[in-house]
Amino acid sequence: MRRRFLVVLIATTALGLPVVAAADESLEELMENAGAGEFHAVGIVMCAWGDQSAAATYEVVRSRGMSMVHVPGRDLVLSRSLVAVGSGADWYALEVAEWSSWTLSERYTLGDAVATSRLGRAATAVTVLEDGRPRARLVIDDESTIPLVTEILDGEGRVFRLASLVEFEPGTGEGHPEMPQDFGRRSVMERATATARLPETAAGYRRADSYEAPGGALQSYYTDGLFSFSVFESRRGPMPNEFTQASEFEIDGEAYRRLVTPTNIWVHWSSPDRSYVLVGDLPPDHLLAVLADLPEPGDRAIFVQLWRRLFG
C-alpha cells in the first residue's frame, strides 16, 4: 500500500469525526464551540477488541482553527478540510474539495449531565445513549468545552476506546509545537460518483460523500453523526502489506482481516473482482453489522470459472 493511500486512510477519520454531539441543541453548540477553542494538551488513546489492543501517547496544539498532533515518529496537522502528514521538514497535505453537511442519527440521545472535576478543573460528565443504552461517556471541561476524557462503549457496555488528556492548558502559550508554514506536496480529493456496488446506507450509517482517492481507488464516506468510516474500493490486487500479519475473523463463514490501532479499526477483504479496505472509528458491534450490508468476500477462482463457462 503506497504512502499516499495511507495518508488518505488517516484523513478519513481526521476529517470525518466530530468530537461528539447529541440531538440536544445545547450539547451540539457545546461541541461546536470545542472546535474553536485554543489549547495545548498531552493525552493517551487506547483501543481494544477481543485479544487485540493498541495504545499511543500524543501531544496536541489547537490554534487558529487547526490542530497539530504529534505522535511518536509523525506529526499531523488537521483542519476541517485538510490533513497534512509530516516527518521533519517533509510534509504531504491532502485537501477535501467539498463535503456534505453534518447530521446526527435519531438513535442517539443525551443522558443526564453530572458536575465533576478533572485535572483540577471544573467539568461536566455526560453520557450519549444509543436507543436508550450508553454508547459514549465524556468529561468536558466547563471553561473551554474541550473533552478531557472520552470513552466509547461496545455493544456489551465495555470500554472499546478510551482517550484521556493527562495534561491540559487553555491557550497555546509558548514553547509548544508550531504549525508548519509550508506543506510542500499537496493534493486535492474531488467528489466522485458513488459505486453501485456499495449501498447508500449500511446498518444505520448513510453514505455522505464519495471521492477519487489516490492510486485509482474510490472512497465512500459513511457516518451516523457520532461515528464514521470510509470504504476504499479498487480493482482486486495483492493484499496490502499492512494486512499480511493481520488477524482473521469470520462473518457467516466469510473471512476478513482486521487491524486494531489506537484510533481506528482497519478491515480488508476481496470480492472476486474488487478489493476493499474499511477504516473507521465505529465500535465492533456496529462494524459487524456494517460489513453484513457491504459486498461479501469471494474467491476469484470461482469468478474465473464462471467467466469461462459463460464466454469460453
C-alpha positions as CSV (number, residue, x, y, z in Angstrom):
1,M,0.0,0.0,0.0
2,R,1.5,3.3,-1.1
3,R,2.3,6.1,1.4
4,R,-0.3,8.4,-0.2
5,F,-3.0,5.8,0.2
6,L,-2.1,5.5,3.9
7,V,-2.4,9.3,4.2
8,V,-5.9,9.1,2.7
9,L,-6.9,6.5,5.3
10,I,-5.6,8.7,8.1
11,A,-7.5,11.6,6.6
12,T,-10.8,9.7,6.6
13,T,-11.1,9.7,10.4
14,A,-9.5,13.1,11.0
15,L,-11.8,14.9,8.6
16,G,-15.0,13.0,9.2
17,L,-15.1,12.6,13.0
18,P,-17.0,15.2,15.1
19,V,-15.8,15.1,18.7
20,V,-19.3,14.0,19.9
21,A,-22.7,15.7,19.6
22,A,-26.3,15.0,20.5
23,A,-29.7,15.9,19.4
24,D,-30.0,18.3,22.4
25,E,-29.2,21.7,21.0
26,S,-27.1,22.9,24.0
27,L,-24.7,20.0,23.7
28,E,-24.5,20.4,19.9
29,E,-23.5,24.0,20.5
30,L,-21.0,22.9,23.1
31,M,-19.3,20.6,20.7
32,E,-19.1,23.2,18.0
33,N,-17.5,25.6,20.5
34,A,-15.0,22.9,21.4
35,G,-13.7,23.1,17.8
36,A,-12.9,26.8,18.1
37,G,-11.1,26.7,21.4
38,E,-7.3,27.1,21.6
39,F,-5.3,24.8,23.9
40,H,-2.3,22.6,24.4
41,A,-2.6,19.1,25.8
42,V,-0.9,15.7,26.2
43,G,-3.0,12.6,26.2
44,I,-3.2,8.9,25.7
45,V,-5.6,6.9,23.5
46,M,-6.1,3.2,23.5
47,C,-8.4,0.7,21.8
48,A,-9.2,-3.0,22.4
49,W,-11.2,-5.5,20.5
50,G,-11.0,-9.1,21.7
51,D,-7.4,-10.1,22.2
52,Q,-6.1,-7.2,20.1
53,S,-5.3,-3.8,21.6
54,A,-3.2,-0.8,20.8
55,A,-2.3,2.4,22.6
56,A,-0.4,5.7,21.9
57,T,0.5,8.9,23.5
58,Y,0.1,12.2,21.7
59,E,0.6,16.0,22.1
60,V,-1.8,18.4,20.5
61,V,-1.9,22.1,20.0
62,R,-5.0,23.8,18.6
63,S,-4.6,27.3,17.2
64,R,-6.5,29.4,14.6
65,G,-8.9,26.6,13.8
66,M,-6.2,24.0,13.1
67,S,-4.8,21.2,15.3
68,M,-1.2,20.0,15.3
69,V,-0.9,16.5,16.7
70,H,2.5,14.9,17.5
71,V,2.7,11.1,17.9
72,P,6.0,9.2,18.0
73,G,7.6,9.4,14.6
74,R,4.9,11.5,12.9
75,D,3.2,14.9,13.0
76,L,-0.3,15.6,11.8
77,V,-2.0,18.9,11.0
78,L,-5.8,18.8,10.9
79,S,-8.4,21.2,9.9
80,R,-12.0,20.9,8.7
81,S,-10.9,20.4,5.1
82,L,-7.2,19.4,5.3
83,V,-4.9,16.8,6.8
84,A,-1.1,17.1,6.5
85,V,1.3,14.3,7.5
86,G,4.9,15.2,8.2
87,S,8.2,13.8,9.4
88,G,10.7,16.5,10.0
89,A,10.7,19.0,7.1
90,D,8.8,16.6,4.7
91,W,5.1,17.3,4.6
92,Y,2.3,15.9,2.5
93,A,-1.1,17.6,2.6
94,L,-4.4,16.3,1.4
95,E,-7.4,18.5,1.0
96,V,-11.1,17.7,0.5
97,A,-12.8,19.9,-2.0
98,E,-16.4,19.5,-0.8
99,W,-18.3,17.6,1.9
100,S,-21.9,17.1,2.9
101,S,-23.4,18.8,5.9
102,W,-23.3,17.0,9.3
103,T,-26.4,15.4,10.7
104,L,-26.9,13.2,13.7
105,S,-28.8,9.9,13.7
106,E,-32.0,9.8,15.7
107,R,-30.8,6.7,17.5
108,Y,-28.6,8.9,19.7
109,T,-29.9,10.9,22.7
110,L,-28.3,12.8,25.6
111,G,-28.4,11.3,29.1
112,D,-28.0,13.2,32.4
113,A,-25.2,15.7,32.9
114,V,-23.3,15.5,36.2
115,A,-20.9,18.1,37.7
116,T,-17.4,16.7,38.3
117,S,-13.7,17.7,38.1
118,R,-10.8,16.6,36.1
119,L,-7.2,17.6,36.2
120,G,-8.1,20.0,39.0
121,R,-10.6,21.8,36.8
122,A,-14.4,22.1,36.9
123,A,-16.0,19.7,34.4
124,T,-19.3,18.0,33.4
125,A,-19.7,14.3,32.8
126,V,-22.3,13.5,30.1
127,T,-23.5,10.2,28.5
128,V,-24.6,9.7,24.9
129,L,-27.3,7.0,24.6
130,E,-28.0,4.8,21.6
131,D,-31.6,3.6,21.7
132,G,-31.5,4.2,25.5
133,R,-28.2,2.3,26.2
134,P,-24.9,4.1,26.9
135,R,-22.7,4.3,23.9
136,A,-20.2,7.1,24.9
137,R,-19.2,8.8,28.1
138,L,-17.4,12.2,28.2
139,V,-15.9,14.5,30.7
140,I,-16.0,18.1,29.3
141,D,-14.0,21.0,30.7
142,D,-16.5,23.7,31.8
143,E,-14.4,26.7,30.9
144,S,-13.1,25.6,27.5
145,T,-15.7,23.0,26.5
146,I,-12.9,20.7,25.5
147,P,-13.5,16.9,26.1
148,L,-10.9,15.8,28.7
149,V,-12.0,12.1,28.7
150,T,-13.9,10.2,26.0
151,E,-15.0,6.6,26.4
152,I,-16.6,4.7,23.6
153,L,-18.5,1.5,24.6
154,D,-19.1,-1.7,22.6
155,G,-22.4,-3.5,22.4
156,E,-21.9,-5.1,25.8
157,G,-21.2,-1.9,27.5
158,R,-17.5,-2.4,27.8
159,V,-14.9,0.3,27.0
160,F,-13.8,-0.2,23.4
161,R,-11.8,3.1,23.1
162,L,-10.5,5.5,25.7
163,A,-9.0,8.9,25.0
164,S,-7.8,10.8,28.1
165,L,-5.9,14.1,28.4
166,V,-3.3,13.9,31.2
167,E,-2.1,17.5,30.7
168,F,-4.3,20.4,29.6
169,E,-3.6,24.1,29.2
170,P,-6.1,26.5,27.7
171,G,-4.4,28.8,25.1
172,T,-1.4,27.7,23.1
173,G,1.2,29.6,25.1
174,E,4.9,29.5,24.2
175,G,7.3,26.7,23.8
176,H,4.8,24.3,22.1
177,P,5.0,22.9,18.6
178,E,4.2,25.4,15.9
179,M,2.2,24.9,12.7
180,P,4.4,24.4,9.6
181,Q,4.5,27.3,7.2
182,D,4.5,25.2,4.0
183,F,3.2,21.7,3.4
184,G,5.3,21.0,0.3
185,R,3.4,18.4,-1.6
186,R,-0.4,18.9,-1.7
187,S,-3.3,17.0,-3.3
188,V,-7.0,17.7,-3.6
189,M,-9.6,14.9,-3.3
190,E,-12.5,15.7,-5.7
191,R,-16.0,14.3,-5.4
192,A,-16.8,11.3,-7.5
193,T,-19.8,9.3,-8.5
194,A,-20.5,6.6,-5.9
195,T,-20.1,3.0,-7.0
196,A,-23.3,1.0,-7.4
197,R,-21.6,-1.9,-5.5
198,L,-21.8,-0.1,-2.2
199,P,-25.1,0.7,-0.6
200,E,-26.4,4.2,0.2
201,T,-26.9,3.1,3.8
202,A,-25.3,0.4,6.0
203,A,-26.5,-0.5,9.5
204,G,-27.8,3.0,10.2
205,Y,-24.8,4.8,8.5
206,R,-25.5,7.0,5.5
207,R,-23.1,7.4,2.6
208,A,-22.4,11.2,2.9
209,D,-19.7,11.6,0.2
210,S,-17.6,9.8,-2.4
211,Y,-14.2,10.8,-3.6
212,E,-11.5,9.9,-6.0
213,A,-8.7,8.5,-3.9
214,P,-5.0,8.3,-4.8
215,G,-3.9,5.1,-6.6
216,G,-7.2,4.7,-8.5
217,A,-9.4,3.8,-5.6
218,L,-12.8,5.2,-4.9
219,Q,-13.6,6.3,-1.3
220,S,-17.1,6.2,0.0
221,Y,-17.5,8.0,3.4
222,Y,-20.3,6.9,5.8
223,T,-21.4,8.5,9.0
224,D,-24.2,8.4,11.6
225,G,-23.1,11.7,13.1
226,L,-21.3,10.1,16.0
227,F,-19.1,7.6,14.3
228,S,-17.8,7.3,10.8
229,F,-15.9,5.1,8.4
230,S,-14.7,5.0,4.8
231,V,-14.7,2.1,2.3
232,F,-11.9,2.2,-0.3
233,E,-12.8,0.2,-3.4
234,S,-10.3,-0.7,-6.1
235,R,-9.6,-3.4,-8.6
236,R,-8.7,-6.7,-7.0
237,G,-4.9,-6.9,-6.5
238,P,-2.4,-8.3,-4.0
239,M,-3.2,-7.9,-0.3
240,P,-1.7,-4.7,1.1
241,N,1.4,-5.4,3.1
242,E,-0.1,-4.0,6.3
243,F,-2.6,-6.8,6.4
244,T,-0.3,-9.8,5.8
245,Q,0.1,-10.3,9.5
246,A,-3.4,-9.1,10.4
247,S,-5.7,-11.3,12.4
248,E,-8.6,-13.1,10.6
249,F,-12.2,-13.1,11.7
250,E,-15.4,-14.5,10.1
251,I,-18.9,-13.4,9.5
252,D,-21.3,-16.2,8.4
253,G,-18.3,-18.2,7.3
254,E,-16.7,-15.4,5.2
255,A,-13.1,-14.4,6.1
256,Y,-11.9,-10.8,6.7
257,R,-8.6,-9.4,8.1
258,R,-8.5,-6.7,10.7
259,L,-6.0,-4.3,12.3
260,V,-6.7,-2.5,15.6
261,T,-4.9,0.8,16.0
262,P,-5.3,3.3,18.9
263,T,-7.9,5.3,17.0
264,N,-9.3,3.1,14.2
265,I,-10.2,-0.3,13.0
266,W,-9.0,-1.4,9.6
267,V,-10.6,-4.3,7.7
268,H,-9.5,-5.8,4.4
269,W,-11.4,-8.3,2.1
270,S,-11.8,-9.1,-1.6
271,S,-14.7,-10.0,-3.7
272,P,-14.0,-12.0,-6.9
273,D,-13.0,-8.8,-8.8
274,R,-12.7,-6.0,-6.3
275,S,-10.6,-5.2,-3.2
276,Y,-11.9,-3.3,-0.2
277,V,-10.4,-1.6,2.8
278,L,-12.6,-0.2,5.5
279,V,-11.2,2.2,8.1
280,G,-13.2,3.9,10.8
281,D,-13.7,4.7,14.5
282,L,-17.0,2.7,14.8
283,P,-17.3,0.2,17.7
284,P,-17.1,-3.6,16.9
285,D,-20.9,-4.3,17.0
286,H,-21.5,-1.5,14.6
287,L,-18.7,-2.8,12.3
288,L,-20.0,-6.3,12.2
289,A,-23.5,-5.0,11.2
290,V,-22.0,-2.7,8.6
291,L,-19.9,-5.5,7.0
292,A,-23.1,-7.6,6.6
293,D,-24.5,-4.8,4.4
294,L,-21.4,-4.4,2.2
295,P,-20.2,-6.6,-0.6
296,E,-19.2,-10.1,0.6
297,P,-15.8,-11.7,0.3
298,G,-15.4,-14.0,-2.7
299,D,-12.9,-16.4,-4.3
300,R,-11.5,-15.1,-7.6
301,A,-11.2,-18.7,-8.8
302,I,-15.0,-19.0,-8.7
303,F,-15.3,-15.8,-10.7
304,V,-12.8,-17.1,-13.3
305,Q,-14.6,-20.4,-13.6
306,L,-18.0,-18.6,-14.1
307,W,-16.5,-16.3,-16.7
308,R,-15.0,-19.2,-18.7
309,R,-18.3,-21.1,-18.5
310,L,-20.2,-18.1,-19.9
311,F,-17.7,-16.9,-22.5
312,G,-15.5,-19.9,-23.2
